[in-house]
């Protein structure tokens, strides 16, 4: 799985965490949309799909640039991110 990284996504709105693999070649905006839809499905609709979901670093609290690809960020295997 050289083209994916394993991350932990924390979703404060529903107080849940999910362990997922995300593609390293996709832009953060696209990954955030995919995660938003997946979390909505996994939570049985408790998490509403957002038009512009944002991903934040759990370590720094800073948002990820939506125009960067995953491989161009500090996201690596085991990284914890926050989906808002």
HTML snippet that shows the backbone in 3Dmol.js (N, CA, C, O; Angstrom):
<script src="https://3Dmol.org/build/3Dmol-min.js"></script>
<div id="view" style="width:600px;height:400px;position:relative"></div>
<script>
const pdb = `
ATOM      1  N   UNK A   1       0.831  -1.197   0.000  1.00  0.00           N
ATOM      2  CA  UNK A   1       0.000   0.000   0.000  1.00  0.00           C
ATOM      3  C   UNK A   1       0.865   1.246   0.000  1.00  0.00           C
ATOM      4  O   UNK A   1       0.746   2.085   0.893  1.00  0.00           O
ATOM      5  N   UNK A   2       1.713   1.373  -0.969  1.00  0.00           N
ATOM      6  CA  UNK A   2       2.596   2.528  -1.052  1.00  0.00           C
ATOM      7  C   UNK A   2       1.865   3.803  -1.428  1.00  0.00           C
ATOM      8  O   UNK A   2       2.399   4.896  -1.244  1.00  0.00           O
ATOM      9  N   UNK A   3       0.666   3.685  -1.946  1.00  0.00           N
ATOM     10  CA  UNK A   3      -0.060   4.874  -2.373  1.00  0.00           C
ATOM     11  C   UNK A   3      -1.126   5.314  -1.368  1.00  0.00           C
ATOM     12  O   UNK A   3      -1.963   6.162  -1.676  1.00  0.00           O
ATOM     13  N   UNK A   4      -1.092   4.733  -0.165  1.00  0.00           N
ATOM     14  CA  UNK A   4      -2.056   5.103   0.876  1.00  0.00           C
ATOM     15  C   UNK A   4      -1.359   5.219   2.224  1.00  0.00           C
ATOM     16  O   UNK A   4      -0.322   4.599   2.460  1.00  0.00           O
ATOM     17  N   UNK A   5      -1.949   6.030   3.110  1.00  0.00           N
ATOM     18  CA  UNK A   5      -1.448   6.130   4.483  1.00  0.00           C
ATOM     19  C   UNK A   5      -2.584   5.819   5.448  1.00  0.00           C
ATOM     20  O   UNK A   5      -3.751   6.096   5.172  1.00  0.00           O
ATOM     21  N   UNK A   6      -2.221   5.243   6.572  1.00  0.00           N
ATOM     22  CA  UNK A   6      -3.173   4.875   7.615  1.00  0.00           C
ATOM     23  C   UNK A   6      -3.262   6.032   8.600  1.00  0.00           C
ATOM     24  O   UNK A   6      -2.250   6.444   9.168  1.00  0.00           O
ATOM     25  N   UNK A   7      -4.467   6.561   8.808  1.00  0.00           N
ATOM     26  CA  UNK A   7      -4.655   7.690   9.726  1.00  0.00           C
ATOM     27  C   UNK A   7      -5.804   7.412  10.684  1.00  0.00           C
ATOM     28  O   UNK A   7      -6.597   6.490  10.491  1.00  0.00           O
ATOM     29  N   UNK A   8      -5.867   8.234  11.718  1.00  0.00           N
ATOM     30  CA  UNK A   8      -6.984   8.199  12.656  1.00  0.00           C
ATOM     31  C   UNK A   8      -7.716   9.524  12.494  1.00  0.00           C
ATOM     32  O   UNK A   8      -7.128  10.594  12.646  1.00  0.00           O
ATOM     33  N   UNK A   9      -9.007   9.438  12.185  1.00  0.00           N
ATOM     34  CA  UNK A   9      -9.831  10.627  11.994  1.00  0.00           C
ATOM     35  C   UNK A   9     -10.727  10.800  13.211  1.00  0.00           C
ATOM     36  O   UNK A   9     -11.531   9.926  13.534  1.00  0.00           O
ATOM     37  N   UNK A  10     -10.581  11.928  13.877  1.00  0.00           N
ATOM     38  CA  UNK A  10     -11.421  12.245  15.029  1.00  0.00           C
ATOM     39  C   UNK A  10     -12.516  13.193  14.555  1.00  0.00           C
ATOM     40  O   UNK A  10     -12.245  14.172  13.860  1.00  0.00           O
ATOM     41  N   UNK A  11     -13.758  12.893  14.939  1.00  0.00           N
ATOM     42  CA  UNK A  11     -14.898  13.717  14.539  1.00  0.00           C
ATOM     43  C   UNK A  11     -15.574  14.235  15.809  1.00  0.00           C
ATOM     44  O   UNK A  11     -16.417  13.549  16.386  1.00  0.00           O
ATOM     45  N   UNK A  12     -15.206  15.453  16.247  1.00  0.00           N
ATOM     46  CA  UNK A  12     -15.743  15.987  17.506  1.00  0.00           C
ATOM     47  C   UNK A  12     -17.269  16.120  17.533  1.00  0.00           C
ATOM     48  O   UNK A  12     -17.883  15.965  18.589  1.00  0.00           O
ATOM     49  N   UNK A  13     -17.877  16.402  16.394  1.00  0.00           N
ATOM     50  CA  UNK A  13     -19.320  16.602  16.330  1.00  0.00           C
ATOM     51  C   UNK A  13     -20.094  15.390  16.836  1.00  0.00           C
ATOM     52  O   UNK A  13     -21.137  15.536  17.473  1.00  0.00           O
ATOM     53  N   UNK A  14     -19.586  14.200  16.553  1.00  0.00           N
ATOM     54  CA  UNK A  14     -20.271  12.982  16.989  1.00  0.00           C
ATOM     55  C   UNK A  14     -19.452  12.193  18.007  1.00  0.00           C
ATOM     56  O   UNK A  14     -19.817  11.078  18.380  1.00  0.00           O
ATOM     57  N   UNK A  15     -18.349  12.778  18.448  1.00  0.00           N
ATOM     58  CA  UNK A  15     -17.477  12.170  19.456  1.00  0.00           C
ATOM     59  C   UNK A  15     -17.057  10.750  19.076  1.00  0.00           C
ATOM     60  O   UNK A  15     -17.188   9.816  19.868  1.00  0.00           O
ATOM     61  N   UNK A  16     -16.559  10.608  17.870  1.00  0.00           N
ATOM     62  CA  UNK A  16     -16.110   9.302  17.367  1.00  0.00           C
ATOM     63  C   UNK A  16     -14.734   9.431  16.735  1.00  0.00           C
ATOM     64  O   UNK A  16     -14.302  10.521  16.361  1.00  0.00           O
ATOM     65  N   UNK A  17     -14.047   8.282  16.623  1.00  0.00           N
ATOM     66  CA  UNK A  17     -12.768   8.181  15.926  1.00  0.00           C
ATOM     67  C   UNK A  17     -12.860   7.033  14.939  1.00  0.00           C
ATOM     68  O   UNK A  17     -13.495   6.014  15.211  1.00  0.00           O
ATOM     69  N   UNK A  18     -12.225   7.205  13.797  1.00  0.00           N
ATOM     70  CA  UNK A  18     -12.215   6.167  12.767  1.00  0.00           C
ATOM     71  C   UNK A  18     -10.790   5.973  12.269  1.00  0.00           C
ATOM     72  O   UNK A  18     -10.045   6.940  12.105  1.00  0.00           O
ATOM     73  N   UNK A  19     -10.418   4.736  12.032  1.00  0.00           N
ATOM     74  CA  UNK A  19      -9.115   4.412  11.465  1.00  0.00           C
ATOM     75  C   UNK A  19      -9.338   4.097   9.991  1.00  0.00           C
ATOM     76  O   UNK A  19     -10.117   3.209   9.644  1.00  0.00           O
ATOM     77  N   UNK A  20      -8.642   4.838   9.127  1.00  0.00           N
ATOM     78  CA  UNK A  20      -8.857   4.691   7.685  1.00  0.00           C
ATOM     79  C   UNK A  20      -7.543   4.819   6.918  1.00  0.00           C
ATOM     80  O   UNK A  20      -6.549   5.332   7.430  1.00  0.00           O
ATOM     81  N   UNK A  21      -7.567   4.343   5.691  1.00  0.00           N
ATOM     82  CA  UNK A  21      -6.476   4.548   4.754  1.00  0.00           C
ATOM     83  C   UNK A  21      -6.928   5.624   3.779  1.00  0.00           C
ATOM     84  O   UNK A  21      -8.060   5.593   3.295  1.00  0.00           O
ATOM     85  N   UNK A  22      -6.043   6.582   3.488  1.00  0.00           N
ATOM     86  CA  UNK A  22      -6.366   7.620   2.505  1.00  0.00           C
ATOM     87  C   UNK A  22      -5.284   7.632   1.426  1.00  0.00           C
ATOM     88  O   UNK A  22      -4.125   7.325   1.705  1.00  0.00           O
ATOM     89  N   UNK A  23      -5.660   7.986   0.193  1.00  0.00           N
ATOM     90  CA  UNK A  23      -4.687   8.026  -0.906  1.00  0.00           C
ATOM     91  C   UNK A  23      -3.763   9.236  -0.780  1.00  0.00           C
ATOM     92  O   UNK A  23      -4.215  10.336  -0.465  1.00  0.00           O
ATOM     93  N   UNK A  24      -2.475   9.031  -1.026  1.00  0.00           N
ATOM     94  CA  UNK A  24      -1.519  10.130  -0.870  1.00  0.00           C
ATOM     95  C   UNK A  24      -1.494  11.074  -2.070  1.00  0.00           C
ATOM     96  O   UNK A  24      -0.965  12.181  -1.972  1.00  0.00           O
ATOM     97  N   UNK A  25      -2.051  10.658  -3.183  1.00  0.00           N
ATOM     98  CA  UNK A  25      -2.006  11.478  -4.390  1.00  0.00           C
ATOM     99  C   UNK A  25      -3.170  12.441  -4.550  1.00  0.00           C
ATOM    100  O   UNK A  25      -3.176  13.248  -5.479  1.00  0.00           O
ATOM    101  N   UNK A  26      -4.148  12.373  -3.670  1.00  0.00           N
ATOM    102  CA  UNK A  26      -5.337  13.240  -3.774  1.00  0.00           C
ATOM    103  C   UNK A  26      -5.136  14.519  -2.985  1.00  0.00           C
ATOM    104  O   UNK A  26      -4.380  14.556  -2.014  1.00  0.00           O
ATOM    105  N   UNK A  27      -5.830  15.573  -3.418  1.00  0.00           N
ATOM    106  CA  UNK A  27      -5.778  16.849  -2.702  1.00  0.00           C
ATOM    107  C   UNK A  27      -6.578  16.742  -1.401  1.00  0.00           C
ATOM    108  O   UNK A  27      -7.534  15.973  -1.300  1.00  0.00           O
ATOM    109  N   UNK A  28      -6.165  17.525  -0.423  1.00  0.00           N
ATOM    110  CA  UNK A  28      -6.809  17.520   0.894  1.00  0.00           C
ATOM    111  C   UNK A  28      -8.311  17.775   0.781  1.00  0.00           C
ATOM    112  O   UNK A  28      -9.099  17.145   1.487  1.00  0.00           O
ATOM    113  N   UNK A  29      -8.712  18.686  -0.093  1.00  0.00           N
ATOM    114  CA  UNK A  29     -10.145  18.980  -0.262  1.00  0.00           C
ATOM    115  C   UNK A  29     -10.910  17.719  -0.664  1.00  0.00           C
ATOM    116  O   UNK A  29     -11.983  17.442  -0.127  1.00  0.00           O
ATOM    117  N   UNK A  30     -10.366  16.965  -1.598  1.00  0.00           N
ATOM    118  CA  UNK A  30     -11.028  15.744  -2.078  1.00  0.00           C
ATOM    119  C   UNK A  30     -11.065  14.690  -0.960  1.00  0.00           C
ATOM    120  O   UNK A  30     -12.078  14.015  -0.776  1.00  0.00           O
ATOM    121  N   UNK A  31      -9.970  14.553  -0.226  1.00  0.00           N
ATOM    122  CA  UNK A  31      -9.913  13.600   0.879  1.00  0.00           C
ATOM    123  C   UNK A  31     -10.929  13.980   1.953  1.00  0.00           C
ATOM    124  O   UNK A  31     -11.596  13.109   2.511  1.00  0.00           O
ATOM    125  N   UNK A  32     -11.050  15.277   2.245  1.00  0.00           N
ATOM    126  CA  UNK A  32     -12.016  15.736   3.251  1.00  0.00           C
ATOM    127  C   UNK A  32     -13.445  15.397   2.822  1.00  0.00           C
ATOM    128  O   UNK A  32     -14.265  15.003   3.651  1.00  0.00           O
ATOM    129  N   UNK A  33     -13.740  15.549   1.542  1.00  0.00           N
ATOM    130  CA  UNK A  33     -15.076  15.204   1.034  1.00  0.00           C
ATOM    131  C   UNK A  33     -15.333  13.699   1.166  1.00  0.00           C
ATOM    132  O   UNK A  33     -16.408  13.282   1.598  1.00  0.00           O
ATOM    133  N   UNK A  34     -14.346  12.899   0.793  1.00  0.00           N
ATOM    134  CA  UNK A  34     -14.480  11.441   0.892  1.00  0.00           C
ATOM    135  C   UNK A  34     -14.696  11.028   2.351  1.00  0.00           C
ATOM    136  O   UNK A  34     -15.567  10.209   2.648  1.00  0.00           O
ATOM    137  N   UNK A  35     -13.898  11.601   3.257  1.00  0.00           N
ATOM    138  CA  UNK A  35     -14.027  11.279   4.679  1.00  0.00           C
ATOM    139  C   UNK A  35     -15.376  11.718   5.237  1.00  0.00           C
ATOM    140  O   UNK A  35     -15.976  11.009   6.045  1.00  0.00           O
ATOM    141  N   UNK A  36     -15.849  12.872   4.811  1.00  0.00           N
ATOM    142  CA  UNK A  36     -17.135  13.378   5.273  1.00  0.00           C
ATOM    143  C   UNK A  36     -18.264  12.414   4.892  1.00  0.00           C
ATOM    144  O   UNK A  36     -19.134  12.105   5.707  1.00  0.00           O
ATOM    145  N   UNK A  37     -18.234  11.952   3.655  1.00  0.00           N
ATOM    146  CA  UNK A  37     -19.255  11.012   3.194  1.00  0.00           C
ATOM    147  C   UNK A  37     -19.144   9.673   3.922  1.00  0.00           C
ATOM    148  O   UNK A  37     -20.152   9.082   4.309  1.00  0.00           O
ATOM    149  N   UNK A  38     -17.908   9.202   4.102  1.00  0.00           N
ATOM    150  CA  UNK A  38     -17.700   7.922   4.777  1.00  0.00           C
ATOM    151  C   UNK A  38     -18.153   7.978   6.234  1.00  0.00           C
ATOM    152  O   UNK A  38     -18.808   7.054   6.716  1.00  0.00           O
ATOM    153  N   UNK A  39     -17.809   9.050   6.932  1.00  0.00           N
ATOM    154  CA  UNK A  39     -18.206   9.188   8.337  1.00  0.00           C
ATOM    155  C   UNK A  39     -19.723   9.282   8.457  1.00  0.00           C
ATOM    156  O   UNK A  39     -20.309   8.733   9.390  1.00  0.00           O
ATOM    157  N   UNK A  40     -20.354   9.971   7.522  1.00  0.00           N
ATOM    158  CA  UNK A  40     -21.810  10.067   7.534  1.00  0.00           C
ATOM    159  C   UNK A  40     -22.438   8.670   7.412  1.00  0.00           C
ATOM    160  O   UNK A  40     -23.377   8.337   8.135  1.00  0.00           O
ATOM    161  N   UNK A  41     -21.910   7.869   6.497  1.00  0.00           N
ATOM    162  CA  UNK A  41     -22.425   6.507   6.318  1.00  0.00           C
ATOM    163  C   UNK A  41     -22.140   5.633   7.537  1.00  0.00           C
ATOM    164  O   UNK A  41     -23.019   4.918   8.017  1.00  0.00           O
ATOM    165  N   UNK A  42     -20.903   5.697   8.035  1.00  0.00           N
ATOM    166  CA  UNK A  42     -20.514   4.860   9.173  1.00  0.00           C
ATOM    167  C   UNK A  42     -21.259   5.225  10.455  1.00  0.00           C
ATOM    168  O   UNK A  42     -21.472   4.376  11.320  1.00  0.00           O
ATOM    169  N   UNK A  43     -21.655   6.498  10.569  1.00  0.00           N
ATOM    170  CA  UNK A  43     -22.351   6.939  11.782  1.00  0.00           C
ATOM    171  C   UNK A  43     -23.870   6.828  11.643  1.00  0.00           C
ATOM    172  O   UNK A  43     -24.608   7.270  12.523  1.00  0.00           O
ATOM    173  N   UNK A  44     -24.329   6.250  10.558  1.00  0.00           N
ATOM    174  CA  UNK A  44     -25.766   6.113  10.352  1.00  0.00           C
ATOM    175  C   UNK A  44     -26.461   7.440  10.134  1.00  0.00           C
ATOM    176  O   UNK A  44     -27.640   7.590  10.456  1.00  0.00           O
ATOM    177  N   UNK A  45     -25.733   8.410   9.586  1.00  0.00           N
ATOM    178  CA  UNK A  45     -26.309   9.718   9.287  1.00  0.00           C
ATOM    179  C   UNK A  45     -26.210  10.723  10.417  1.00  0.00           C
ATOM    180  O   UNK A  45     -26.714  11.839  10.294  1.00  0.00           O
ATOM    181  N   UNK A  46     -25.566  10.348  11.523  1.00  0.00           N
ATOM    182  CA  UNK A  46     -25.424  11.287  12.652  1.00  0.00           C
ATOM    183  C   UNK A  46     -24.487  12.438  12.314  1.00  0.00           C
ATOM    184  O   UNK A  46     -24.610  13.529  12.870  1.00  0.00           O
ATOM    185  N   UNK A  47     -23.547  12.192  11.396  1.00  0.00           N
ATOM    186  CA  UNK A  47     -22.662  13.251  10.929  1.00  0.00           C
ATOM    187  C   UNK A  47     -23.204  13.742   9.589  1.00  0.00           C
ATOM    188  O   UNK A  47     -23.208  12.988   8.616  1.00  0.00           O
ATOM    189  N   UNK A  48     -23.663  15.000   9.523  1.00  0.00           N
ATOM    190  CA  UNK A  48     -24.188  15.508   8.253  1.00  0.00           C
ATOM    191  C   UNK A  48     -23.056  15.778   7.259  1.00  0.00           C
ATOM    192  O   UNK A  48     -22.017  16.324   7.632  1.00  0.00           O
ATOM    193  N   UNK A  49     -23.253  15.401   6.013  1.00  0.00           N
ATOM    194  CA  UNK A  49     -22.253  15.670   4.972  1.00  0.00           C
ATOM    195  C   UNK A  49     -22.174  17.180   4.780  1.00  0.00           C
ATOM    196  O   UNK A  49     -23.186  17.840   4.546  1.00  0.00           O
ATOM    197  N   UNK A  50     -20.965  17.716   4.881  1.00  0.00           N
ATOM    198  CA  UNK A  50     -20.773  19.155   4.766  1.00  0.00           C
ATOM    199  C   UNK A  50     -20.304  19.515   3.369  1.00  0.00           C
ATOM    200  O   UNK A  50     -19.659  18.717   2.688  1.00  0.00           O
ATOM    201  N   UNK A  51     -20.640  20.734   2.952  1.00  0.00           N
ATOM    202  CA  UNK A  51     -20.247  21.207   1.631  1.00  0.00           C
ATOM    203  C   UNK A  51     -18.743  21.442   1.552  1.00  0.00           C
ATOM    204  O   UNK A  51     -18.118  21.124   0.541  1.00  0.00           O
ATOM    205  N   UNK A  52     -18.160  21.996   2.611  1.00  0.00           N
ATOM    206  CA  UNK A  52     -16.723  22.277   2.644  1.00  0.00           C
ATOM    207  C   UNK A  52     -16.112  21.788   3.955  1.00  0.00           C
ATOM    208  O   UNK A  52     -15.762  22.597   4.814  1.00  0.00           O
ATOM    209  N   UNK A  53     -15.982  20.471   4.115  1.00  0.00           N
ATOM    210  CA  UNK A  53     -15.381  19.965   5.351  1.00  0.00           C
ATOM    211  C   UNK A  53     -13.909  20.353   5.413  1.00  0.00           C
ATOM    212  O   UNK A  53     -13.259  20.523   4.382  1.00  0.00           O
ATOM    213  N   UNK A  54     -13.392  20.490   6.626  1.00  0.00           N
ATOM    214  CA  UNK A  54     -11.993  20.871   6.825  1.00  0.00           C
ATOM    215  C   UNK A  54     -11.286  19.800   7.643  1.00  0.00           C
ATOM    216  O   UNK A  54     -11.878  19.163   8.514  1.00  0.00           O
ATOM    217  N   UNK A  55     -10.009  19.620   7.339  1.00  0.00           N
ATOM    218  CA  UNK A  55      -9.166  18.712   8.088  1.00  0.00           C
ATOM    219  C   UNK A  55      -8.122  19.516   8.846  1.00  0.00           C
ATOM    220  O   UNK A  55      -7.500  20.424   8.295  1.00  0.00           O
ATOM    221  N   UNK A  56      -7.938  19.175  10.115  1.00  0.00           N
ATOM    222  CA  UNK A  56      -6.982  19.860  10.976  1.00  0.00           C
ATOM    223  C   UNK A  56      -6.005  18.847  11.558  1.00  0.00           C
ATOM    224  O   UNK A  56      -6.364  17.693  11.796  1.00  0.00           O
ATOM    225  N   UNK A  57      -4.799  19.273  11.781  1.00  0.00           N
ATOM    226  CA  UNK A  57      -3.812  18.444  12.460  1.00  0.00           C
ATOM    227  C   UNK A  57      -4.173  18.392  13.939  1.00  0.00           C
ATOM    228  O   UNK A  57      -4.365  19.437  14.561  1.00  0.00           O
ATOM    229  N   UNK A  58      -4.266  17.216  14.502  1.00  0.00           N
ATOM    230  CA  UNK A  58      -4.575  17.109  15.925  1.00  0.00           C
ATOM    231  C   UNK A  58      -3.384  17.595  16.761  1.00  0.00           C
ATOM    232  O   UNK A  58      -3.566  18.128  17.855  1.00  0.00           O
ATOM    233  N   UNK A  59      -2.173  17.410  16.242  1.00  0.00           N
ATOM    234  CA  UNK A  59      -0.980  17.791  16.977  1.00  0.00           C
ATOM    235  C   UNK A  59      -0.809  19.313  17.061  1.00  0.00           C
ATOM    236  O   UNK A  59      -0.477  19.844  18.121  1.00  0.00           O
ATOM    237  N   UNK A  60      -1.038  20.014  15.935  1.00  0.00           N
ATOM    238  CA  UNK A  60      -0.798  21.465  15.912  1.00  0.00           C
ATOM    239  C   UNK A  60      -2.076  22.280  16.000  1.00  0.00           C
ATOM    240  O   UNK A  60      -2.043  23.441  16.408  1.00  0.00           O
ATOM    241  N   UNK A  61      -3.204  21.686  15.624  1.00  0.00           N
ATOM    242  CA  UNK A  61      -4.466  22.418  15.602  1.00  0.00           C
ATOM    243  C   UNK A  61      -4.640  23.270  14.361  1.00  0.00           C
ATOM    244  O   UNK A  61      -5.640  23.976  14.226  1.00  0.00           O
ATOM    245  N   UNK A  62      -3.679  23.213  13.455  1.00  0.00           N
ATOM    246  CA  UNK A  62      -3.736  24.031  12.246  1.00  0.00           C
ATOM    247  C   UNK A  62      -4.466  23.291  11.123  1.00  0.00           C
ATOM    248  O   UNK A  62      -4.373  22.069  11.013  1.00  0.00           O
ATOM    249  N   UNK A  63      -5.195  24.045  10.292  1.00  0.00           N
ATOM    250  CA  UNK A  63      -5.887  23.412   9.168  1.00  0.00           C
ATOM    251  C   UNK A  63      -4.905  23.023   8.072  1.00  0.00           C
ATOM    252  O   UNK A  63      -3.871  23.665   7.884  1.00  0.00           O
ATOM    253  N   UNK A  64      -5.246  21.968   7.357  1.00  0.00           N
ATOM    254  CA  UNK A  64      -4.446  21.573   6.200  1.00  0.00           C
ATOM    255  C   UNK A  64      -4.887  22.400   5.002  1.00  0.00           C
ATOM    256  O   UNK A  64      -6.073  22.682   4.833  1.00  0.00           O
ATOM    257  N   UNK A  65      -3.930  22.784   4.176  1.00  0.00           N
ATOM    258  CA  UNK A  65      -4.206  23.534   2.950  1.00  0.00           C
ATOM    259  C   UNK A  65      -4.978  22.628   1.999  1.00  0.00           C
ATOM    260  O   UNK A  65      -4.490  21.567   1.612  1.00  0.00           O
ATOM    261  N   UNK A  66      -6.184  23.047   1.623  1.00  0.00           N
ATOM    262  CA  UNK A  66      -7.053  22.202   0.800  1.00  0.00           C
ATOM    263  C   UNK A  66      -6.518  21.967  -0.606  1.00  0.00           C
ATOM    264  O   UNK A  66      -6.970  21.049  -1.291  1.00  0.00           O
ATOM    265  N   UNK A  67      -5.566  22.778  -1.046  1.00  0.00           N
ATOM    266  CA  UNK A  67      -5.019  22.643  -2.399  1.00  0.00           C
ATOM    267  C   UNK A  67      -3.778  21.770  -2.468  1.00  0.00           C
ATOM    268  O   UNK A  67      -3.266  21.508  -3.556  1.00  0.00           O
ATOM    269  N   UNK A  68      -3.286  21.316  -1.318  1.00  0.00           N
ATOM    270  CA  UNK A  68      -2.105  20.447  -1.298  1.00  0.00           C
ATOM    271  C   UNK A  68      -2.531  18.988  -1.376  1.00  0.00           C
ATOM    272  O   UNK A  68      -3.630  18.623  -0.958  1.00  0.00           O
ATOM    273  N   UNK A  69      -1.639  18.157  -1.920  1.00  0.00           N
ATOM    274  CA  UNK A  69      -1.914  16.723  -1.903  1.00  0.00           C
ATOM    275  C   UNK A  69      -1.458  16.176  -0.547  1.00  0.00           C
ATOM    276  O   UNK A  69      -0.655  16.795   0.152  1.00  0.00           O
ATOM    277  N   UNK A  70      -1.982  15.021  -0.198  1.00  0.00           N
ATOM    278  CA  UNK A  70      -1.651  14.403   1.086  1.00  0.00           C
ATOM    279  C   UNK A  70      -0.140  14.212   1.209  1.00  0.00           C
ATOM    280  O   UNK A  70       0.428  14.462   2.272  1.00  0.00           O
ATOM    281  N   UNK A  71       0.514  13.772   0.133  1.00  0.00           N
ATOM    282  CA  UNK A  71       1.955  13.508   0.216  1.00  0.00           C
ATOM    283  C   UNK A  71       2.771  14.771   0.438  1.00  0.00           C
ATOM    284  O   UNK A  71       3.917  14.682   0.878  1.00  0.00           O
ATOM    285  N   UNK A  72       2.220  15.939   0.149  1.00  0.00           N
ATOM    286  CA  UNK A  72       2.927  17.202   0.344  1.00  0.00           C
ATOM    287  C   UNK A  72       2.675  17.812   1.728  1.00  0.00           C
ATOM    288  O   UNK A  72       3.132  18.920   2.010  1.00  0.00           O
ATOM    289  N   UNK A  73       1.953  17.095   2.583  1.00  0.00           N
ATOM    290  CA  UNK A  73       1.686  17.564   3.946  1.00  0.00           C
ATOM    291  C   UNK A  73       2.499  16.719   4.925  1.00  0.00           C
ATOM    292  O   UNK A  73       3.322  15.901   4.515  1.00  0.00           O
ATOM    293  N   UNK A  74       2.264  16.923   6.216  1.00  0.00           N
ATOM    294  CA  UNK A  74       2.950  16.109   7.222  1.00  0.00           C
ATOM    295  C   UNK A  74       2.149  14.867   7.602  1.00  0.00           C
ATOM    296  O   UNK A  74       2.456  14.212   8.598  1.00  0.00           O
ATOM    297  N   UNK A  75       1.130  14.540   6.818  1.00  0.00           N
ATOM    298  CA  UNK A  75       0.315  13.353   7.097  1.00  0.00           C
ATOM    299  C   UNK A  75       1.095  12.104   6.706  1.00  0.00           C
ATOM    300  O   UNK A  75       1.481  11.927   5.550  1.00  0.00           O
ATOM    301  N   UNK A  76       1.316  11.248   7.691  1.00  0.00           N
ATOM    302  CA  UNK A  76       2.032   9.989   7.509  1.00  0.00           C
ATOM    303  C   UNK A  76       1.266   8.886   8.241  1.00  0.00           C
ATOM    304  O   UNK A  76       0.266   9.158   8.906  1.00  0.00           O
ATOM    305  N   UNK A  77       1.731   7.651   8.121  1.00  0.00           N
ATOM    306  CA  UNK A  77       1.072   6.552   8.825  1.00  0.00           C
ATOM    307  C   UNK A  77       0.974   6.867  10.310  1.00  0.00           C
ATOM    308  O   UNK A  77       1.962   7.237  10.944  1.00  0.00           O
ATOM    309  N   UNK A  78      -0.221   6.718  10.854  1.00  0.00           N
ATOM    310  CA  UNK A  78      -0.451   6.948  12.277  1.00  0.00           C
ATOM    311  C   UNK A  78      -0.843   8.368  12.642  1.00  0.00           C
ATOM    312  O   UNK A  78      -1.142   8.645  13.803  1.00  0.00           O
ATOM    313  N   UNK A  79      -0.846   9.279  11.667  1.00  0.00           N
ATOM    314  CA  UNK A  79      -1.212  10.659  11.947  1.00  0.00           C
ATOM    315  C   UNK A  79      -2.664  10.734  12.397  1.00  0.00           C
ATOM    316  O   UNK A  79      -3.531  10.044  11.860  1.00  0.00           O
ATOM    317  N   UNK A  80      -2.918  11.585  13.394  1.00  0.00           N
ATOM    318  CA  UNK A  80      -4.285  11.828  13.856  1.00  0.00           C
ATOM    319  C   UNK A  80      -4.740  13.183  13.328  1.00  0.00           C
ATOM    320  O   UNK A  80      -4.074  14.200  13.523  1.00  0.00           O
ATOM    321  N   UNK A  81      -5.887  13.174  12.659  1.00  0.00           N
ATOM    322  CA  UNK A  81      -6.445  14.419  12.131  1.00  0.00           C
ATOM    323  C   UNK A  81      -7.860  14.611  12.664  1.00  0.00           C
ATOM    324  O   UNK A  81      -8.497  13.679  13.154  1.00  0.00           O
ATOM    325  N   UNK A  82      -8.322  15.838  12.554  1.00  0.00           N
ATOM    326  CA  UNK A  82      -9.672  16.186  13.022  1.00  0.00           C
ATOM    327  C   UNK A  82     -10.496  16.610  11.824  1.00  0.00           C
ATOM    328  O   UNK A  82     -10.050  17.427  11.018  1.00  0.00           O
ATOM    329  N   UNK A  83     -11.695  16.060  11.700  1.00  0.00           N
ATOM    330  CA  UNK A  83     -12.629  16.409  10.623  1.00  0.00           C
ATOM    331  C   UNK A  83     -13.715  17.290  11.186  1.00  0.00           C
ATOM    332  O   UNK A  83     -14.442  16.902  12.101  1.00  0.00           O
ATOM    333  N   UNK A  84     -13.818  18.492  10.627  1.00  0.00           N
ATOM    334  CA  UNK A  84     -14.857  19.430  11.058  1.00  0.00           C
ATOM    335  C   UNK A  84     -15.636  19.884   9.841  1.00  0.00           C
ATOM    336  O   UNK A  84     -16.566  20.681   9.966  1.00  0.00           O
TER     337      UNK A  84
END
`;
const viewer = $3Dmol.createViewer("view");
viewer.addModel(pdb, "pdb");
viewer.setStyle({}, {cartoon: {color: "spectrum"}});
viewer.zoomTo();
viewer.render();
</script>
